[in-house]
Amino acid sequence: MCGANPERTQTGDYAITGTVAVDGVRRPGAYVRLLDKDGEFVAESPTSREGSFAFFAAPGDWTVRLILPTGSIDRRTVLTEKGGASVEFAV
């Protein structure tokens, strides 16, 4: 189970949420990808007007990848059944 929505998080869903900031300013329209434990592509979402993103995913090991013109940055996270995870990118 997985989905992406940069605008909101649904109560009760397992979510990986976060923000993207470039030079201290939150960045709308940046692309963030969700990869499974094997590094396989699962979902992609642009950041919202406030530079935030959200993926709804089942508990497990995940990687969130920020896509930049100069390359990419990965952040690993683990979702548990007890709640979500937050991933912040400051470039």
C-alpha positions in Angstrom: 0.0 0.0 0.0 1.5 3.3 -1.0 0.3 6.7 -2.2 1.6 10.3 -2.4 -0.1 13.6 -1.5 1.9 16.7 -0.8 -1.1 18.7 0.6 -2.3 16.6 3.5 -1.9 13.6 5.8 -4.9 11.4 6.6 -5.4 10.5 10.2 -4.8 6.9 10.8 -2.6 6.4 7.8 1.1 5.5 8.1 2.8 8.5 6.6 6.3 9.6 5.7 6.1 13.4 5.7 8.7 16.1 5.4 9.9 19.3 3.8 12.5 20.5 1.3 14.4 23.8 1.9 17.0 25.3 -0.3 19.2 28.0 1.2 16.8 28.2 4.1 13.7 28.7 2.0 11.1 26.0 1.6 10.9 24.8 -2.0 7.7 24.2 -3.8 7.7 22.0 -6.9 10.8 19.9 -5.9 10.5 16.2 -6.7 10.7 13.6 -4.0 10.6 9.8 -4.6 9.8 6.9 -2.4 11.8 3.7 -2.8 11.2 0.4 -1.1 13.7 -1.6 1.0 15.3 -3.0 -2.2 15.7 0.5 -3.7 12.9 0.0 -6.2 10.8 3.0 -7.2 7.3 3.1 -5.6 6.0 6.7 -5.9 7.0 10.3 -6.7 5.5 13.6 -5.6 6.2 17.3 -6.1 6.4 19.3 -2.9 3.5 21.6 -2.1 3.4 25.4 -2.1 4.9 25.2 1.4 7.7 22.8 0.3 6.1 19.8 2.1 5.5 16.2 0.9 3.7 13.1 2.2 3.7 9.5 1.2 1.3 7.0 2.6 3.0 3.6 3.0 2.8 0.3 4.9 5.2 -0.2 7.9 8.7 -1.2 6.7 12.0 0.2 5.6 11.8 3.0 3.0 14.1 5.5 1.3 13.0 9.0 0.4 15.0 10.5 -2.4 15.2 14.3 -3.3 15.8 14.8 -7.0 18.0 17.8 -7.8 19.4 19.1 -11.1 22.9 18.2 -9.8 22.1 14.8 -8.4 20.0 13.3 -5.6 20.0 13.0 -1.8 18.7 9.9 0.0 17.3 9.6 3.5 16.4 6.2 5.0 13.5 5.8 7.3 11.5 3.1 9.0 7.7 3.2 9.5 6.2 1.3 12.4 2.6 0.4 13.1 2.6 3.1 15.9 3.0 6.1 13.7 4.7 8.0 10.9 8.1 9.3 10.1 9.5 12.7 9.3 12.2 13.4 6.7 13.7 16.8 6.3 15.9 18.0 3.4 18.0 21.2 3.8 20.2 21.9 0.8 
